Amino acid sequence: MPHPRFVAAAHPTPAARRQFLTHSAAVLAGGALPTLSWADAAPLAERQFSPQPAAWRTFEVTTRVDLAQPQGATRLWLPLPSVNSGWQQSLESSYTSNGSARMADDKATGARMLFVDFAADQAKPFVELTSRVRTRSRAQDWSQKTAVAEHASTLKYWTQPTDLLPLDGIVRTTAQEATRGATTDVDKVQKIYDWIVSNTYREPKVRGCGEGDIKTMLETHNLGGKCADLNALFVGLCRAAGVPARDVYGLRVAPSAFGYRELGGNSASLKGAQHCRAEVYLAGYGWVGMDPADVAKVMRQETPEWIKSAQHPVVAPVNKGLFGGWEGNWMAYNMAHDVVLPQSQGPKLGFLMYPVAETAAGRLDSYAPDNFKYQISAKELSV
């Protein structure tokens, strides 16, 4: 079925307890994330993380690719923001290039991209893509239900397996164990979210955002990874438990307003700022934002030492806030798995969140931006 279009427990050092890190509106709008140290952090009891829906913020995101050593004919694919919802509006995109460029999409998944084809004799191939998006924070009000319902065919689509998200075997068994005792879908999702936070961990050595091969993770008992691993496991377990769920692939575009350095991006240089989140569909609430992977990131990397408890004062607000919401300093590209790139000679992608290029020598390493020669930046617009 074609994809429905997107309309819609170590403790920090004593020095870490002295001062609270604050970010002014000017920092949020101005770009570069300051260099922070835990000597500048505040009493841990004062840590807050509570994104709430508020005014829209507009960002202009620019991706520049320069292929310094092309080998023969070269093709390039750049993800485009293609999500429109109550928390993001994907506006216009424009580009310049010395190749033959056009907007394209993967018809099976709806993922949009800029496709650029360079002739074999093209000297110094380049492309610069600029996209404008509006974002805002989201937070689920669990006391309020809505009569809005999703179409049955759409919900069915988001409960199907993909290449990296099989729903049988060890995935189904794990989902059953994680949700034992749950009586509602909300209960199931809460139990799976807690299972991810308790049983998986952030592994900084994983390249990029990870691969999201959840069956291998479970079979090998290697539950360390990054967002594309941990949130994929969350999504797969939700689907295996009968709850519609999807990954949302995107990019951090600005610092966090709550002082968490690991939950924001350096707007001047967003190489490595790719980040995927998740959504689940809950009757009476609609699509609800989730991000257990960022809880794991705060536990592992926010302080000098690895925090082992989700109840730690640094972690607890994040653990609570990311069950049902997320901060609007992030934009989404798409929600696509098993992406087929037009005119590609390589295999399909598990997801499209990074620039992808192929030369006569094969596909370049998207996880090595300095070798690939791409850079991403963002600026906030006062409109």
C-alpha positions in Angstrom: 0.0 0.0 0.0 1.4 3.4 -0.9 2.3 5.6 2.0 -0.4 8.0 3.1 0.9 11.6 2.5 2.0 13.4 5.6 -0.7 15.8 6.4 -0.9 15.8 9.3 24.0 5.8 38.5 26.9 7.9 38.9 26.4 11.5 40.1 28.0 14.7 38.7 30.9 16.3 40.5 30.1 18.8 43.3 31.2 21.6 40.9 28.2 20.5 38.8 25.9 21.6 41.5 26.8 25.2 41.7 25.1 27.2 38.9 22.2 26.7 36.5 22.9 26.9 32.8 20.6 29.4 31.2 20.1 30.2 27.5 18.6 33.5 26.5 16.3 34.0 23.6 19.1 35.6 21.8 21.2 32.5 22.0 18.3 30.4 20.7 17.9 32.7 17.7 21.6 33.5 17.2 22.9 30.2 16.3 26.1 28.7 17.8 25.8 26.5 20.8 28.2 27.8 23.4 30.9 25.6 24.8 29.6 24.3 28.2 31.2 22.7 31.1 29.6 21.1 34.2 31.4 23.6 36.3 28.8 26.0 35.0 25.8 23.8 35.8 23.2 24.4 38.5 21.9 22.6 41.6 20.5 19.4 40.2 17.2 19.9 41.9 16.7 23.0 39.7 16.9 21.1 36.5 13.8 21.5 34.4 12.7 20.1 31.1 9.1 20.8 30.2 8.4 21.6 26.5 5.0 23.1 26.0 3.1 24.1 22.8 3.7 27.8 22.1 4.5 30.1 19.3 5.9 28.8 16.0 9.6 29.2 15.3 10.9 29.5 11.7 14.2 28.0 10.7 16.2 28.2 7.4 18.3 25.1 7.1 21.1 24.9 4.5 22.9 21.8 3.3 26.0 22.3 1.2 27.7 19.4 -0.6 31.0 19.8 -2.5 32.3 16.6 -4.1 36.0 17.4 -4.3 37.1 14.1 -5.9 34.3 12.7 -8.1 34.8 9.5 -9.9 32.8 9.3 -13.1 29.1 10.1 -13.1 27.9 11.1 -9.7 24.4 11.1 -8.2 23.3 12.8 -5.0 20.2 12.6 -2.8 19.4 15.1 0.0 16.4 14.6 2.3 13.8 17.4 2.2 11.4 18.3 5.0 8.1 16.6 4.1 6.1 16.5 7.3 3.2 18.8 8.0 1.4 18.5 11.3 0.4 20.3 14.4 4.1 20.6 15.4 5.8 21.2 12.0 5.1 23.1 8.8 7.4 22.2 5.9 7.6 25.4 3.8 9.5 26.0 0.5 12.9 24.6 -0.5 15.3 26.0 -3.1 18.6 25.0 -4.5 21.6 25.9 -6.7 23.9 23.4 -8.4 26.1 22.8 -11.4 24.3 19.4 -11.9 20.9 18.4 -13.2 18.7 18.7 -10.1 15.0 18.0 -9.4 12.7 17.3 -6.5 11.8 13.7 -6.2 10.2 11.3 -3.8 10.0 7.6 -3.0 6.5 6.8 -4.1 6.2 3.9 -1.6 7.0 5.9 1.5 6.4 9.5 0.6 9.9 10.6 1.6 10.8 13.7 -0.5 14.4 14.5 -1.6 16.5 16.6 -3.9 18.0 14.4 -6.6 21.1 15.7 -8.4 22.8 14.0 -11.4 26.3 15.1 -12.3 28.0 14.3 -15.6 31.2 12.3 -15.5 33.2 15.3 -16.7 31.7 17.9 -14.3 34.5 19.6 -12.4 33.9 20.2 -8.7 30.2 19.1 -8.5 28.3 21.0 -5.8 24.8 21.6 -4.6 23.4 23.9 -1.9 19.9 23.2 -0.6 17.9 25.6 1.5 14.7 24.7 3.2 12.4 26.7 5.5 10.4 25.0 8.2 8.2 26.1 11.2 8.4 24.1 14.3 7.1 24.2 17.8 7.2 22.1 21.0 4.6 19.6 21.7 3.3 18.0 25.0 0.4 15.6 25.4 -2.3 16.7 27.7 -3.4 13.3 29.1 -6.4 14.8 30.8 -8.0 15.8 27.5 -9.2 13.4 24.9 -10.1 14.1 21.3 -12.7 12.7 18.9 -10.3 13.0 16.0 -9.6 9.6 14.6 -7.0 8.3 12.0 -8.2 6.3 9.0 -8.0 2.5 9.5 -5.8 2.0 6.5 -3.3 4.5 7.8 -3.2 2.8 11.2 -2.7 -0.6 9.5 0.2 0.8 7.5 2.0 1.8 10.8 1.6 -1.6 12.3 3.3 -3.5 9.5 6.8 -4.9 9.6 9.7 -3.5 7.6 13.1 -4.9 6.7 14.7 -3.7 9.9 11.5 -3.9 12.0 10.3 -7.5 11.9 7.4 -8.1 14.2 7.6 -11.8 14.8 9.9 -14.1 16.8 12.0 -12.4 19.4 10.5 -9.0 18.7 7.0 -10.2 19.5 8.2 -12.2 22.5 10.0 -9.2 23.9 6.9 -7.0 23.3 4.7 -9.5 25.1 7.1 -9.6 28.1 7.5 -5.8 28.2 3.7 -5.2 28.2 2.7 -8.0 30.6 -0.2 -6.7 32.8 -1.1 -3.7 30.5 -4.8 -3.3 29.9 -4.8 -0.3 27.5 -2.7 0.9 24.6 -1.5 3.8 26.8 -0.4 1.2 29.4 1.4 -0.8 26.7 3.3 2.2 25.4 4.3 3.3 28.9 5.6 -0.1 29.7 7.6 -0.3 26.4 9.0 3.2 26.9 10.1 2.2 30.5 11.5 -1.0 29.1 13.6 0.9 26.6 14.9 3.3 29.2 15.7 0.5 31.7 17.2 -2.1 29.3 18.9 -0.2 26.5 21.7 2.4 26.6 23.4 5.1 24.6 26.6 3.9 22.9 28.6 6.9 21.7 30.9 4.7 19.6 28.1 3.7 17.3 28.6 5.5 13.9 26.0 8.0 12.8 22.6 7.4 14.4 22.9 3.6 14.2 21.2 1.3 11.8 18.0 0.2 13.6 18.4 -3.5 13.1 16.2 -4.5 16.1 16.1 -8.2 15.6 19.9 -8.4 15.7 20.0 -6.2 18.8 17.7 -8.5 20.7 19.2 -11.7 19.5 22.8 -10.6 20.4 21.6 -9.0 23.7 23.6 -5.9 22.5 21.1 -3.2 23.4 23.5 -0.3 23.1 23.1 2.2 20.2 21.9 5.6 19.2 18.6 7.1 18.3 18.0 5.1 15.1 18.6 1.9 17.1 16.8 2.7 20.4 13.8 4.5 19.0 13.5 1.9 16.2 13.3 -0.8 19.0 10.6 1.2 20.7 8.6 1.5 17.5 9.1 -2.2 16.7 7.9 -3.3 20.1 4.9 -1.0 19.9 3.9 -2.4 16.5 4.5 -6.0 17.7 2.1 -5.2 20.7 -0.5 -3.9 18.2 0.0 -0.2 18.7 0.6 1.9 15.5 4.0 3.6 15.8 6.5 5.2 13.5 10.0 6.7 13.5 10.3 10.4 12.6 13.7 11.2 11.1 15.1 14.7 11.3 17.7 17.2 12.5 18.4 19.2 15.7 18.5 22.9 14.5 19.1 24.9 17.7 20.2 24.7 21.4 17.8 23.4 24.0 16.0 26.1 25.9 16.3 24.0 29.1 20.1 24.0 29.3 20.6 20.4 28.2 23.6 20.4 25.8 22.9 16.9 24.5 19.3 17.9 23.5 20.3 20.7 21.2 22.3 21.4 18.1 25.0 24.0 17.2 23.1 25.9 14.5 26.4 27.0 12.8 27.5 23.4 12.2 24.9 20.6 12.3 27.1 17.8 11.0 26.2 14.9 13.3 23.0 16.7 14.5 20.7 14.1 12.8 18.2 12.7 15.3 15.1 10.5 15.0 12.2 10.5 17.3 9.0 8.4 17.5 5.3 8.7 17.5 2.6 6.3 18.6 -1.1 6.5 17.8 -3.4 6.3 20.9 -7.2 6.3 20.6 -8.5 9.5 22.1 -5.2 11.3 21.8 -4.1 10.8 18.2 -0.4 10.7 17.3 1.7 11.3 20.4 5.4 12.2 20.4 7.9 9.9 22.2 11.7 9.9 22.5 13.2 7.3 24.9 16.5 7.4 23.0 17.1 11.0 24.2 16.5 9.8 27.8 19.3 7.3 27.2 21.5 10.1 25.7 21.1 12.3 28.7 21.9 9.4 31.1 25.1 8.6 29.2 26.4 11.9 28.0 24.9 14.9 29.7 27.2 14.6 32.8 30.9 13.5 33.0 29.8 10.2 34.5 27.2 7.7 33.2 23.9 8.2 35.1 22.3 4.8 35.7 18.9 5.8 37.0 16.0 7.5 35.2 15.0 9.0 38.6 18.3 11.0 38.8 17.5 14.8 39.1 19.1 15.4 35.7 17.3 12.7 34.0 13.8 12.6 35.6 12.4 15.7 33.9 13.6 14.5 30.5 12.2 11.0 31.1 8.8 12.6 31.9 8.8 15.2 29.2 9.7 12.9 26.4 6.8 10.6 27.1 4.2 12.5 25.1 6.3 15.4 23.8 9.5 17.0 22.6 11.1 20.4 22.2 10.7 22.4 19.0 14.4 22.9 18.4 14.3 20.0 15.9 12.8 19.5 12.5 11.6 16.3 10.7 12.4 15.1 7.3 10.2 12.1 6.9 8.8 9.0 8.6 10.0 6.5 6.0 11.6 3.1 6.2 13.0 0.9 3.3 13.6 4.0 1.1 14.3 3.4 -2.6 16.5 6.2 -4.1 15.6 7.1 -7.7 18.2 5.9 -10.2 20.4 4.5 -7.4 22.8 1.7 -8.1 23.0 0.8 -4.5 20.6 -1.0 -2.0 17.6 0.7 -0.5 18.0 2.6 2.7 16.7 1.7 6.1 15.9 5.4 6.5 16.7 8.7 4.7 18.1 11.2 7.2 21.6 11.9 5.8 22.9 13.1 2.4 23.6 10.1 0.1 25.9 10.1 -2.9 27.2 7.5 -5.4 30.1 7.7 -7.8 31.4 5.1 -10.2 33.3 3.7 -7.2 30.1 3.1 -5.2 28.2 4.8 -2.5 30.0 7.3 -0.3 30.0 7.1 3.5 27.1 9.4 4.7 28.4 9.1 8.3 31.7 10.8 7.4 30.7 14.4 6.5 34.2 15.7 6.3 35.2 13.0 3.8 31.9 13.2 2.0 32.3 17.0 2.0 29.0 18.2 3.3 28.0 20.7 5.9 24.6 21.7 7.4 23.7 24.9 9.2 20.5 26.6 10.4 19.4 30.1 11.4 16.2 31.2 13.1 14.2 33.8 11.3 12.2 36.5 13.0 9.1 36.0 10.9 
